[in-house]
Amino acid sequence: MNGQNRKDVYKGLEVEIILKKDQRSGLKTFGIVSEILTSSAFHSRGIKVRLEDGQVGRVVKLMNES
């Protein structure tokens, strides 16, 4: 799963995201979802989330899918 579908992303999920400032370099950040910010069911660049540490970015990979 790549994090483009809102139904696959939920609070408490461990994810890999790309922060806005890291879009050019592609540097990825790991964390746990605290809030889903994208309201649409699908987003081509990834669902935007806020991590527990406050960082905001788009999901590129779901880590602990269940």
SEBA-485540 format. One record per atom (N, C-alpha, C): residue number from 1; chain; x, y, z. Coordinates in steps of 0.05 Angstrom, whole numbers. Layout:
% residues N
(NUM; A; (X; Y; Z))
...
END
This chain:
% residues 66
(1; A; (17; -24; 0))
(1; A; (0; 0; 0))
(1; A; (18; 25; 0))
(2; A; (8; 45; -14))
(2; A; (25; 69; -18))
(2; A; (15; 94; -4))
(3; A; (-7; 93; 10))
(3; A; (-17; 116; 25))
(3; A; (-33; 136; 8))
(4; A; (-43; 128; -15))
(4; A; (-59; 146; -31))
(4; A; (-89; 145; -24))
(5; A; (-97; 123; -11))
(5; A; (-126; 120; -4))
(5; A; (-130; 126; 26))
(6; A; (-148; 144; 32))
(6; A; (-153; 152; 59))
(6; A; (-162; 129; 77))
(7; A; (-177; 110; 65))
(7; A; (-187; 87; 81))
(7; A; (-165; 69; 92))
(8; A; (-141; 71; 80))
(8; A; (-119; 54; 89))
(8; A; (-102; 67; 111))
(9; A; (-107; 93; 116))
(9; A; (-91; 109; 136))
(9; A; (-109; 114; 160))
(10; A; (-98; 109; 184))
(10; A; (-114; 113; 208))
(10; A; (-96; 122; 231))
(11; A; (-108; 133; 252))
(11; A; (-93; 142; 275))
(11; A; (-78; 119; 288))
(12; A; (-53; 123; 295))
(12; A; (-37; 101; 308))
(12; A; (-21; 85; 288))
(13; A; (-25; 88; 262))
(13; A; (-11; 73; 242))
(13; A; (18; 84; 239))
(14; A; (37; 66; 237))
(14; A; (65; 74; 232))
(14; A; (68; 78; 202))
(15; A; (78; 102; 194))
(15; A; (80; 108; 165))
(15; A; (107; 121; 159))
(16; A; (112; 122; 133))
(16; A; (135; 136; 122))
(16; A; (124; 159; 106))
(17; A; (132; 184; 112))
(17; A; (122; 207; 98))
(17; A; (144; 224; 86))
(18; A; (137; 241; 68))
(18; A; (155; 261; 57))
(18; A; (145; 288; 66))
(19; A; (162; 303; 80))
(19; A; (155; 330; 89))
(19; A; (156; 349; 65))
(20; A; (142; 371; 66))
(20; A; (142; 391; 44))
(20; A; (170; 400; 37))
(21; A; (186; 405; 58))
(21; A; (214; 415; 53))
(21; A; (232; 394; 41))
(22; A; (224; 368; 43))
(22; A; (241; 347; 33))
(22; A; (231; 335; 6))
(23; A; (211; 348; -6))
(23; A; (200; 337; -31))
(23; A; (221; 336; -54))
(24; A; (238; 355; -56))
(24; A; (259; 355; -77))
(24; A; (280; 333; -72))
(25; A; (288; 330; -47))
(25; A; (309; 311; -40))
(25; A; (299; 282; -38))
(26; A; (273; 280; -31))
(26; A; (261; 253; -28))
(26; A; (266; 241; 0))
(27; A; (277; 257; 18))
(27; A; (283; 247; 45))
(27; A; (257; 239; 59))
(28; A; (257; 215; 70))
(28; A; (232; 205; 83))
(28; A; (235; 206; 113))
(29; A; (212; 209; 126))
(29; A; (210; 211; 155))
(29; A; (191; 190; 165))
(30; A; (198; 176; 187))
(30; A; (181; 156; 198))
(30; A; (166; 167; 223))
(31; A; (142; 157; 227))
(31; A; (127; 166; 251))
(31; A; (100; 152; 253))
(32; A; (85; 160; 273))
(32; A; (59; 149; 278))
(32; A; (38; 170; 274))
(33; A; (17; 164; 259))
(33; A; (-4; 183; 252))
(33; A; (-19; 191; 277))
(34; A; (-22; 218; 280))
(34; A; (-39; 228; 302))
(34; A; (-64; 241; 291))
(35; A; (-63; 250; 265))
(35; A; (-86; 263; 253))
(35; A; (-84; 261; 223))
(36; A; (-107; 256; 210))
(36; A; (-108; 255; 180))
(36; A; (-118; 282; 171))
(37; A; (-103; 296; 154))
(37; A; (-110; 323; 146))
(37; A; (-124; 324; 119))
(38; A; (-121; 304; 102))
(38; A; (-134; 304; 76))
(38; A; (-163; 294; 79))
(39; A; (-182; 309; 68))
(39; A; (-210; 301; 71))
(39; A; (-220; 284; 49))
(40; A; (-207; 285; 25))
(40; A; (-216; 269; 3))
(40; A; (-209; 239; 6))
(41; A; (-223; 222; -7))
(41; A; (-218; 193; -5))
(41; A; (-193; 184; -18))
(42; A; (-182; 199; -38))
(42; A; (-158; 192; -53))
(42; A; (-142; 217; -58))
(43; A; (-116; 214; -57))
(43; A; (-98; 236; -66))
(43; A; (-74; 224; -80))
(44; A; (-69; 234; -104))
(44; A; (-48; 222; -121))
(44; A; (-20; 223; -109))
(45; A; (-15; 244; -93))
(45; A; (12; 247; -81))
(45; A; (14; 236; -53))
(46; A; (-8; 225; -43))
(46; A; (-8; 214; -16))
(46; A; (-26; 230; 3))
(47; A; (-38; 216; 22))
(47; A; (-55; 228; 42))
(47; A; (-37; 245; 61))
(48; A; (-46; 269; 66))
(48; A; (-31; 287; 84))
(48; A; (-38; 280; 113))
(49; A; (-18; 277; 130))
(49; A; (-22; 270; 158))
(49; A; (-4; 287; 176))
(50; A; (-12; 288; 202))
(50; A; (5; 300; 223))
(50; A; (14; 276; 240))
(51; A; (40; 275; 245))
(51; A; (51; 254; 261))
(51; A; (49; 262; 291))
(52; A; (53; 243; 309))
(52; A; (52; 248; 337))
(52; A; (72; 269; 346))
(53; A; (94; 272; 332))
(53; A; (114; 293; 339))
(53; A; (108; 320; 327))
(54; A; (85; 322; 313))
(54; A; (76; 348; 301))
(54; A; (84; 353; 273))
(55; A; (101; 336; 261))
(55; A; (109; 340; 233))
(55; A; (86; 333; 214))
(56; A; (84; 348; 192))
(56; A; (63; 344; 172))
(56; A; (75; 337; 146))
(57; A; (64; 316; 133))
(57; A; (74; 308; 107))
(57; A; (54; 289; 93))
(58; A; (62; 280; 69))
(58; A; (45; 262; 54))
(58; A; (56; 233; 57))
(59; A; (37; 215; 61))
(59; A; (44; 186; 65))
(59; A; (54; 174; 39))
(60; A; (77; 161; 40))
(60; A; (88; 147; 17))
(60; A; (88; 117; 21))
(61; A; (87; 109; 47))
(61; A; (88; 80; 53))
(61; A; (75; 75; 80))
(62; A; (59; 53; 81))
(62; A; (47; 44; 106))
(62; A; (65; 23; 117))
(63; A; (73; 26; 143))
(63; A; (93; 7; 154))
(63; A; (81; -17; 168))
(64; A; (61; -14; 184))
(64; A; (50; -36; 199))
(64; A; (21; -42; 191))
(65; A; (17; -50; 166))
(65; A; (-9; -55; 156))
(65; A; (-21; -79; 170))
(66; A; (-47; -77; 177))
(66; A; (-60; -99; 190))
(66; A; (-87; -105; 177))
END
